Amino acid sequence: MRRGLFPSLSAPKKTGLATYCDRDRLRGLLTFHWLVVNPEVLAKLLADLDADDFEAREHATKELEKLDDAVEGRLRRVAEQSRSPEARRRARELLEGIGRRAGAELPPERLRQRRALEVLEQLGTPEARSLLEALAAGEPQASLTRLSAAALRRLPP
C-alpha cells in the first residue's frame, strides 16, 4: 500500500521536519527569498544597476530578475526616483519582465518553492512554523511572503 507522495507527513508529528528532509535542503528550495531579507545585499544589487563596470550592472540585473516580484516595490522607487538614466532604464525593464511573467506558467524554481511551502504547512510542526514565520516577514509584495503568511493563517494555533 502506497502512503502518498510525502510518507513522513502521515507519520506522528514528533518526527517533523527532520524526518522529512534536511532543514538546510528545505531552506535551499527557498533560497531567493533569503536574499530579500538581507537588506545589504539588496541595496548593493540596486546600487549596482548604475555601477561603472558593465559586468557589475549585468550581474545586478540578472540577480534582481531572479528575485522577481520580491523586489518590485524597490525597483519602482529606482525607476521613479533614481538620478541615473541607466538605473532607471534597467529598473523599468525588470518591472516589465515581472509584469510579463505575472500571468505566465511558474518557472521550475518558483514551483519548487511553492511546493516547499506546502510541505511546511502540512507538517505544521514548531520548526516548520518557524520557517514560515521567517518567510512571512519578507518583502510585503513578494508572492512567497504573501503565500507564507497565508499558510501561517491556515495553521491551527
Buried (B, 14 or more C-beta within 10 A) or exposed (E): EEEEEBEBBEEEEEEBBEBBBEBEEBBEBBEBBBBBBEEEBBEBBBBBBBBEEEEBBEBBBEBBBBBBBBBBEBBBEBBEEBEBEEBBBBBBBBBEBBEEBEEEEEEEEBEBBBEBBEBBBBBBBEBBBEBBEBBBEBBEBBBBBBBBBEBBEEBEE
